Amino acid sequence: MAHQPAASGTPERTAREAILAEINTSGSISTKICVQRLGIPSATTKRQIAELVTAGLLEKEGAGRSTIYRFVSPDAN
């Protein structure tokens, strides 16, 4: 059974918080983990991750099914 994120605001904010918490805990995340482990709908996962990448908080690593996202390294600039 998928773990549902705790309700602490709007569904979009809750999804974002759950994604960031998972990255903080495990170091990276994939869309598959968001959907299967966190119970976040696929469309919401993709939208939230894209927004976090655009905001400069996450960086994409890999391609296709092996794509993962991590926090941007402080020394990336």
C-alpha positions as CSV (number, residue, x, y, z in Angstrom):
1,M,0.0,0.0,0.0
2,A,1.3,3.4,-0.9
3,H,2.2,5.9,1.8
4,Q,0.0,9.0,1.6
5,P,1.7,12.3,2.4
6,A,0.3,14.0,5.5
7,A,-2.3,16.7,4.8
8,S,-0.6,20.0,5.6
9,G,-2.1,22.3,3.0
10,T,-3.2,22.2,-0.5
11,P,-2.6,18.9,-2.4
12,E,0.1,20.7,-4.6
13,R,1.9,22.0,-1.6
14,T,1.6,18.7,0.2
15,A,3.0,16.8,-2.9
16,R,6.0,19.3,-3.1
17,E,6.7,18.9,0.6
18,A,6.6,15.1,0.3
19,I,9.0,15.2,-2.7
20,L,11.5,17.4,-0.9
21,A,11.3,15.4,2.3
22,E,12.0,12.2,0.3
23,I,15.0,13.7,-1.4
24,N,16.2,15.0,2.0
25,T,16.0,11.5,3.4
26,S,17.3,9.4,0.5
27,G,19.3,11.8,-1.5
28,S,17.4,11.5,-4.7
29,I,14.0,10.8,-6.2
30,S,12.4,9.5,-9.3
31,T,8.9,9.9,-10.7
32,K,8.3,6.1,-10.0
33,I,9.1,6.6,-6.3
34,C,6.8,9.6,-6.1
35,V,3.9,7.6,-7.6
36,Q,4.5,4.2,-5.9
37,R,6.0,5.1,-2.5
38,L,4.5,8.5,-1.9
39,G,1.2,8.0,-3.6
40,I,1.4,11.2,-5.6
41,P,-0.4,11.1,-9.0
42,S,1.9,11.0,-12.0
43,A,0.8,14.3,-13.5
44,T,1.3,16.1,-10.2
45,T,4.7,14.5,-9.7
46,K,5.9,15.6,-13.1
47,R,4.6,19.1,-12.7
48,Q,6.1,19.5,-9.2
49,I,9.5,18.2,-10.2
50,A,9.5,20.4,-13.3
51,E,8.7,23.4,-11.1
52,L,11.5,22.5,-8.7
53,V,14.0,22.1,-11.5
54,T,13.0,25.4,-13.1
55,A,13.3,27.1,-9.6
56,G,16.9,25.8,-9.4
57,L,16.3,23.6,-6.4
58,L,16.7,20.2,-8.2
59,E,18.9,18.9,-10.9
60,K,18.1,16.1,-13.4
61,E,20.4,13.2,-13.7
62,G,20.0,10.5,-16.4
63,A,17.3,10.0,-19.0
64,G,14.2,8.0,-19.5
65,R,13.2,5.5,-16.9
66,S,16.5,5.9,-15.1
67,T,16.1,9.7,-14.5
68,I,16.5,10.8,-10.9
69,Y,16.4,14.2,-9.3
70,R,18.7,15.5,-6.6
71,F,19.2,18.8,-4.8
72,V,21.4,21.2,-6.8
73,S,25.0,21.0,-5.5
74,P,26.1,24.2,-3.8
75,D,29.3,24.2,-5.9
76,A,27.4,23.7,-9.3
77,N,28.0,27.4,-10.3
